[in-house]
């Protein structure tokens, strides 16, 4: 199978615009995908769409799906290869 390199901008959950929560891996990953689609949102802003939670409270896959859809991203859950 050939290797495909996607043009996804790198973000870190330790970036200055991801400072409001400690469990930012999901929101940061979603931001990378949205940034690749031209949406300039950052992890701290993403919580407007996920919903506020404690600094260490995790984000569920459902939270990320709803947040992505609210940013007009076409996101769907898929299982299997």
Secondary structure as a PSIPRED ss2 file (coil, helix, strand):
# PSIPRED VFORMAT (PSIPRED V4.0)

   1 X C   1.000  0.000  0.000
   2 X C   1.000  0.000  0.000
   3 X C   1.000  0.000  0.000
   4 X C   1.000  0.000  0.000
   5 X C   1.000  0.000  0.000
   6 X C   1.000  0.000  0.000
   7 X C   1.000  0.000  0.000
   8 X C   1.000  0.000  0.000
   9 X C   1.000  0.000  0.000
  10 X C   1.000  0.000  0.000
  11 X C   1.000  0.000  0.000
  12 X C   1.000  0.000  0.000
  13 X C   1.000  0.000  0.000
  14 X C   1.000  0.000  0.000
  15 X C   1.000  0.000  0.000
  16 X H   0.000  1.000  0.000
  17 X H   0.000  1.000  0.000
  18 X H   0.000  1.000  0.000
  19 X C   1.000  0.000  0.000
  20 X C   1.000  0.000  0.000
  21 X C   1.000  0.000  0.000
  22 X C   1.000  0.000  0.000
  23 X C   1.000  0.000  0.000
  24 X C   1.000  0.000  0.000
  25 X H   0.000  1.000  0.000
  26 X H   0.000  1.000  0.000
  27 X H   0.000  1.000  0.000
  28 X H   0.000  1.000  0.000
  29 X H   0.000  1.000  0.000
  30 X H   0.000  1.000  0.000
  31 X H   0.000  1.000  0.000
  32 X H   0.000  1.000  0.000
  33 X H   0.000  1.000  0.000
  34 X H   0.000  1.000  0.000
  35 X H   0.000  1.000  0.000
  36 X H   0.000  1.000  0.000
  37 X C   1.000  0.000  0.000
  38 X C   1.000  0.000  0.000
  39 X C   1.000  0.000  0.000
  40 X C   1.000  0.000  0.000
  41 X C   1.000  0.000  0.000
  42 X C   1.000  0.000  0.000
  43 X H   0.000  1.000  0.000
  44 X H   0.000  1.000  0.000
  45 X H   0.000  1.000  0.000
  46 X H   0.000  1.000  0.000
  47 X H   0.000  1.000  0.000
  48 X H   0.000  1.000  0.000
  49 X H   0.000  1.000  0.000
  50 X H   0.000  1.000  0.000
  51 X C   1.000  0.000  0.000
  52 X C   1.000  0.000  0.000
  53 X C   1.000  0.000  0.000
  54 X C   1.000  0.000  0.000
  55 X C   1.000  0.000  0.000
  56 X C   1.000  0.000  0.000
  57 X C   1.000  0.000  0.000
  58 X C   1.000  0.000  0.000
  59 X C   1.000  0.000  0.000
  60 X C   1.000  0.000  0.000
  61 X H   0.000  1.000  0.000
  62 X H   0.000  1.000  0.000
  63 X H   0.000  1.000  0.000
  64 X H   0.000  1.000  0.000
  65 X H   0.000  1.000  0.000
  66 X H   0.000  1.000  0.000
  67 X H   0.000  1.000  0.000
  68 X H   0.000  1.000  0.000
  69 X H   0.000  1.000  0.000
  70 X H   0.000  1.000  0.000
  71 X C   1.000  0.000  0.000
  72 X C   1.000  0.000  0.000
  73 X C   1.000  0.000  0.000
  74 X C   1.000  0.000  0.000
  75 X C   1.000  0.000  0.000
  76 X C   1.000  0.000  0.000
  77 X C   1.000  0.000  0.000
  78 X C   1.000  0.000  0.000
  79 X C   1.000  0.000  0.000
  80 X C   1.000  0.000  0.000
  81 X C   1.000  0.000  0.000
